[in-house]
């Protein structure tokens, strides 16, 4: 009993110390966040100057392969070039990344990133979107495409780069751009609509399970998972699918009139080289090559918005950041 009593006292003290540390750390984090004018609760906007990344890589590689004398000369020329670059007014290229899933969840960050760009961009600037998506829900990708239309509506040059895939809803986004570049084996197209669902009605009947469904409005529900589907319901559902496909085709035609819709709006996809033949893209090129080449005449800024995190995740992340400062 004495052992358990002492152990309980020890455990109580340990818990008290842990709670005190967490409270203290939370207070420090709150003060740091307040002093920096930034709150993770409201989301975070990170900006990377890609030119500095390229300069850093070149410096590291040159230091490894050049003799000391040649490297010193390189550094001297590099500093002179940097001073000259600072005196010259250069256009900006804002780089956004969209990695889509079936729900187009990345649109949450995309809308904030586009808003940030529109607050600072000048008419001569450009937006490059590195897009990767195999498509998904119509309303999600419709909103994502609308976000890119905001850039076009402001008369800013919009370039979309596809290194891997921009199909279906992904291509709906891509076609908004002034120019589409793609890697030689990137997948593009899939201008079509698909919907599928299982039906368990016979299984329910086999086990004497009734399914009841009540509707107000003839076409509130056309086909169902558990009820007995009718030919009339199937026909109405097919009409809805065809209507979405028609809207999709009109959208592509409006933004890429050079595309032969009869040829490409079959739901098929093409690899980069074939997509170029179909005029689904304008150039075969990777985003890496495009950015590196553009960096010689423009300042490149990658913009990444990170949304609101749960309070515990924010506390742990900020505590780690705060401790790293001491």
C-alpha positions in Angstrom: 0.0 0.0 0.0 2.9 2.3 0.8 4.3 1.7 -2.6 1.1 2.5 -4.4 0.7 5.6 -2.3 4.1 6.9 -3.2 3.6 5.9 -6.9 0.3 7.8 -7.0 2.0 10.9 -5.4 4.8 10.7 -8.0 2.3 10.3 -10.9 0.3 13.3 -9.6 3.5 15.4 -9.5 4.5 14.3 -13.0 1.1 15.2 -14.4 1.2 18.6 -12.7 4.6 19.3 -14.2 3.5 18.3 -17.7 0.4 20.5 -17.5 2.5 23.4 -16.2 4.9 23.0 -19.2 2.1 22.8 -21.7 0.4 25.9 -20.3 3.8 27.8 -20.2 4.6 26.7 -23.8 1.1 27.7 -24.9 1.5 31.2 -23.4 4.9 31.6 -25.2 3.4 30.4 -28.5 0.5 32.8 -28.1 2.9 35.7 -27.5 5.1 34.8 -30.4 2.1 34.5 -32.7 0.7 37.8 -31.6 4.0 39.6 -31.9 4.5 38.2 -35.5 1.0 39.2 -36.5 0.4 35.7 -37.7 -2.1 33.1 -36.5 -2.2 29.5 -37.7 -5.9 29.5 -36.8 -6.5 31.8 -39.7 -4.4 29.8 -42.2 -0.8 30.5 -43.4 0.6 31.9 -46.6 4.2 30.8 -47.4 6.2 32.5 -50.2 9.4 31.1 -51.7 11.6 33.1 -54.0 12.6 30.4 -56.5 15.4 32.4 -58.0 17.2 32.2 -54.7 16.8 28.4 -54.8 18.3 28.2 -58.2 21.1 30.5 -57.2 21.8 28.4 -54.2 22.0 25.2 -56.2 24.3 26.7 -58.8 26.6 28.0 -56.0 26.8 24.6 -54.3 27.5 22.8 -57.5 30.1 25.3 -58.7 31.9 25.2 -55.4 32.3 21.5 -55.8 33.4 21.4 -59.5 35.4 24.6 -60.0 39.0 25.2 -58.8 39.2 27.8 -56.0 40.4 30.6 -58.3 37.6 29.9 -60.9 35.1 29.7 -58.1 36.1 33.1 -56.6 35.7 34.6 -60.1 32.3 33.0 -60.4 31.2 34.5 -57.1 32.4 37.9 -58.1 30.5 37.7 -61.4 27.5 36.4 -59.5 27.4 39.3 -57.1 27.8 41.8 -59.9 24.9 40.1 -61.7 22.7 40.3 -58.5 23.4 44.0 -58.1 22.4 44.6 -61.7 19.3 42.5 -61.3 18.3 44.5 -58.2 18.5 47.7 -60.2 16.4 46.4 -63.0 12.6 46.3 -62.9 11.6 42.7 -63.6 8.2 41.1 -64.0 6.9 38.6 -61.5 5.8 35.0 -62.1 3.6 33.6 -59.4 3.8 29.8 -59.1 0.8 27.8 -57.7 0.5 24.1 -57.2 -2.8 22.1 -57.5 -2.7 18.4 -56.6 -6.3 17.3 -57.1 -8.2 14.4 -55.6 -11.7 13.2 -56.4 -13.3 16.0 -54.3 -11.0 18.7 -55.6 -10.2 19.5 -51.9 -7.2 21.5 -53.0 -9.5 24.3 -54.2 -9.7 25.4 -50.6 -6.1 26.5 -50.8 -6.3 27.5 -54.5 -8.9 30.2 -53.8 -6.8 31.8 -51.1 -3.6 31.7 -53.3 -5.4 33.2 -56.3 -6.8 36.0 -54.0 -3.3 36.7 -52.7 -1.9 36.9 -56.2 -4.6 39.3 -57.4 -3.9 41.7 -54.5 -0.3 42.2 -55.7 0.0 41.3 -59.4 0.7 43.8 -62.1 -0.5 43.6 -65.8 2.9 42.4 -67.0 3.1 39.6 -64.5 2.3 35.9 -65.1 0.7 33.0 -63.1 2.0 29.5 -63.6 -0.2 26.7 -62.2 1.5 23.3 -61.9 -1.5 21.1 -62.2 -1.9 17.4 -61.4 -5.3 15.8 -61.3 -7.2 12.9 -62.8 -10.5 14.7 -62.2 -13.4 14.1 -59.8 -16.7 15.7 -58.7 -18.2 18.2 -61.2 -19.0 20.9 -58.7 -15.6 20.7 -57.1 -13.6 21.0 -60.4 -16.1 23.6 -61.7 -15.2 25.8 -58.7 -11.5 25.2 -59.2 -11.7 26.2 -62.9 -13.7 29.3 -61.8 -10.8 30.2 -59.6 -8.4 30.2 -62.5 -10.9 32.2 -64.5 -10.5 35.0 -61.9 -6.8 35.3 -63.1 -7.9 35.5 -66.8 -10.6 38.0 -66.0 -7.9 40.3 -64.5 -6.0 40.1 -67.9 -3.0 38.3 -66.3 -1.2 35.8 -68.4 -2.0 32.3 -67.2 0.1 29.2 -68.0 -0.8 25.7 -66.9 2.0 23.1 -66.7 1.0 19.4 -66.7 3.9 17.1 -65.7 1.8 14.0 -65.0 -1.9 14.2 -65.5 -4.7 16.7 -66.2 -7.7 14.6 -67.2 -11.5 15.1 -67.0 -12.0 17.8 -64.3 -8.2 18.4 -64.4 -8.4 19.3 -68.1 -11.4 21.5 -67.4 -9.1 23.5 -65.2 -6.2 23.4 -67.7 -8.2 24.6 -70.7 -8.8 28.0 -69.1 -5.1 28.9 -69.5 -3.6 31.1 -72.2 -1.0 28.4 -72.8 -0.8 24.8 -71.7 2.6 23.0 -71.6 2.9 19.3 -70.9 5.6 16.7 -70.4 5.9 14.2 -73.3 4.1 11.4 -71.4 1.7 13.4 -69.4 -2.0 12.3 -69.6 -4.5 14.8 -70.9 -8.1 14.9 -72.1 -10.8 12.5 -70.9 -13.5 15.1 -71.8 -16.4 13.0 -70.7 -18.6 12.2 -67.7 -19.1 8.9 -65.8 -21.3 7.9 -63.0 -21.7 4.4 -61.6 -23.4 2.8 -58.5 -24.3 -0.6 -57.3 -27.9 -1.7 -56.6 -28.7 -3.9 -53.7 -32.4 -4.3 -54.3 -32.4 -8.0 -55.2 -30.2 -8.7 -52.2 -32.7 -7.0 -49.9 -35.6 -8.9 -51.4 -33.7 -12.2 -51.0 -33.5 -11.5 -47.2 -37.0 -10.1 -47.0 -35.9 -6.5 -46.3 -38.2 -3.8 -47.4 -36.8 -0.5 -48.7 -39.1 2.6 -48.7 -38.3 6.0 -50.2 -40.5 9.1 -50.2 -40.1 12.0 -52.6 -41.7 15.3 -53.4 -40.8 16.1 -57.0 -40.8 13.5 -59.8 -37.1 13.6 -60.4 -35.8 14.2 -56.9 -34.2 10.8 -57.1 -33.7 9.0 -60.5 -31.7 5.9 -59.6 -31.1 4.5 -56.1 -28.7 2.1 -54.3 -31.4 0.1 -52.5 -34.7 0.6 -54.4 -35.8 -1.0 -57.6 -34.6 1.2 -60.5 -37.0 1.9 -63.4 -36.3 2.4 -67.1 -37.7 5.9 -66.7 -35.4 6.7 -63.9 -32.4 5.4 -65.8 -33.3 7.4 -68.9 -33.6 10.6 -66.8 -30.2 9.9 -65.1 -28.6 9.4 -68.5 -30.1 12.7 -69.7 -28.5 14.4 -66.8 -25.1 12.8 -67.6 -25.4 13.9 -71.2 -26.3 17.5 -70.1 -23.2 17.7 -67.9 -21.1 16.4 -70.9 -22.6 19.1 -73.1 -21.7 21.8 -70.6 -18.2 20.4 -70.4 -17.7 20.5 -74.1 -19.1 24.0 -74.4 -16.6 25.1 -71.6 -13.7 23.6 -73.5 -14.8 25.0 -76.8 -15.2 28.5 -75.3 -11.6 28.5 -73.9 -9.8 26.4 -76.5 -11.7 27.0 -79.8 -8.7 25.4 -81.7 -9.7 22.0 -80.4 -11.7 19.6 -82.6 -14.4 18.6 -80.1 -15.8 15.9 -82.3 -12.4 14.2 -82.1 -11.4 14.8 -78.5 -14.7 14.9 -76.5 -15.2 11.1 -76.5 -13.9 10.5 -73.0 -10.5 9.3 -74.3 -7.2 10.5 -72.9 -4.0 11.2 -74.8 -0.3 11.3 -73.8 1.5 14.6 -74.2 2.9 14.1 -77.8 -0.5 12.9 -79.0 -2.3 15.7 -77.1 -0.1 18.2 -79.0 -1.4 16.7 -82.3 -5.0 17.1 -81.0 -4.2 20.7 -79.9 -5.1 19.9 -76.3 -1.7 21.4 -75.4 0.5 24.1 -76.9 4.0 22.8 -76.2 5.9 19.8 -74.9 7.9 20.9 -71.9 8.3 20.2 -68.2 7.4 22.8 -65.6 11.0 22.6 -64.3 12.5 23.6 -67.6 9.9 26.4 -68.1 10.6 27.9 -64.7 14.4 27.6 -65.0 14.3 29.3 -68.3 11.9 32.0 -67.1 14.0 32.8 -64.1 16.6 34.5 -66.2 14.2 37.4 -67.0 11.7 37.3 -64.1 11.4 36.9 -60.4 9.6 33.7 -59.5 7.6 33.3 -56.3 5.9 30.1 -55.3 2.9 30.7 -53.1 1.5 28.0 -50.8 -1.5 28.5 -48.6 -2.0 26.1 -45.6 -5.4 26.1 -44.1 -6.6 26.1 -40.6 -5.3 23.3 -38.4 -6.9 21.7 -35.3 -5.9 23.5 -32.1 -3.7 20.5 -30.8 -1.8 20.3 -34.1 -1.3 24.1 -34.0 -0.1 23.9 -30.4 2.4 21.2 -31.1 3.8 22.8 -34.3 4.1 26.3 -32.7 5.6 24.9 -29.5 8.3 23.2 -31.6 8.8 26.4 -33.5 9.1 28.4 -30.3 11.5 26.0 -28.7 13.6 26.2 -31.9 14.0 29.9 -31.5 15.7 29.7 -28.1 
